[in-house]
């Protein structure tokens, strides 16, 4: 097994293994394999991000601040030049959902 150990302050913090080996470890532990959405499918879920943000009256800076990323990185995501990780996707979804709820309240 090929494992990369990432340390912080001299202490092991993360272990990185190839995807196939990770799936084998899950199977050996009696857990279901993790399925990933195809890249084209996940990119489609961000289609219209900029227009949705604008419709909700959020500036790029406001949304980026709520999500914890830079406005320039958000712009790259909106233009399809960067693919955000799952945590940023969840944060974007949460922030936009919250803004939509607030906009719907009288």
Buried (B, 14 or more C-beta within 10 A) or exposed (E): EEEEEEEEEEEEEEEEBEEEEBBBEEEEEEEEEEEEEEEEEBEEEBEEBBEBBEEBEBEBEBBBBBBEBEBEBBBBBBEEEBEBEEEBBEBBEEBBEEBEEEEEEE
